[in-house]
């Protein structure tokens, strides 16, 4: 979406808060929201405007089982009694956080300094085993019809393959039209919170290969925007975001 | 979980609790739950009437609160607004999953054919003063009510159907037996008019 058009940003924000922004449009909106301060501001203004509408709701005391299930889910505390209502199945949370995986063991091992040698041996075993079983992650960056970009960009999509250790990725364009010499595609890692990180410029013909550590850490989505030839002058996406893919692990 | 009489917490208290939650403070999380869960469940149940499903949604909301409290920006937004927004969108998602055709319930005279559409709008601002004022300054509610009244009946009806029942444009259109494009235009013009009116109200 080209949020440099304030009228579009404000309309989408209003519809988002009202609740009429649905389906893929809303998912795209929520994925891009953290990266666009102006859009966040529009959403917050609309939330404030419509907040009084929520006043009519009559409070309802939740069943104690809800709190117990929450503690169990978040903190692993035992449930004190059998829940009476259908115990909510722990739906897999949208994978915004890295999964329980071998790298989360790093901190634990490092803490046990007395066992450093054993740790190193154990860790390398873990690494060897994990790497052999963890498949690469593939993300489809679907064309964003709301980008506000030209019609020929409406089908611009990419496929991104990311090694399981998050150290390298390969991006291949699908239907990416040629850009004029003054413009370029730029690839971004979009975090759940905070500003997107540029992963560099991308060829519309050949895509790109990126080697960098921590590509998975904190990344919620990948996006491709159109920028001036040398890349975004500000360090944040400035042009329309033509393709977007959420990272699901 | 203290079973206290419903006493709406002040906005500043909630902001502080949420800030502590973002730092991983479990006791603040517990206090935030105690203070807000009944209100959020009430809001969720206005959209999702099945209590078991509504409580599942409530649980999801607080999982999200625990995990992403850090993304809440107290400088720009109020905690209660943020919480209400998370609850609302989770409830709307639940309706979408449950069925593409949520049941229509009459909440007030909104379905009457005799010009009583504003009933719902009057209701929210006619809430008795008192604790409500702590939850949200009533001046805001008064401005909003006044501005909603300047909209056309069609605009306010389409907007309140969408807001209170979580209906999509096509569902609102079906409910009002109007073309989709007409309904979209009512809502969008209504929102634009509302914004203009509220901006004038606050100067």
Interface residues (C-beta under 8 A of the other chain):
Chain A: X10 X11 X14 X15 X17 X18 X19 X20 X22 X23 X34 X40 X41 X44 X47 X48 X49 X50 X51 X52 X53 X54 X55 X56 X57 X58 X59 X60 X61 X62 X63 X64 X65 X66 X67 X69 X70 X73 X74 X75 X85 X86 X88 X91 X93 X96 X97 X192 X193
Chain B: X1 X3 X6 X26 X33 X37 X38 X39 X41 X42 X43 X45 X46 X51 X52 X54 X55 X56 X58 X59 X60 X62 X63 X66 X67 X68 X70 X71 X73 X76 X77 X78 X80 X81 X82 X84 X85 X88 X89 X92 X96 X120 X123 X124 X125 X127 X132 X135 X136 X140 X141 X144 X145 X159 X160 X162 X163 X164 X166 X167 X168 X169 X172 X187 X188 X191 X194 X195 X198
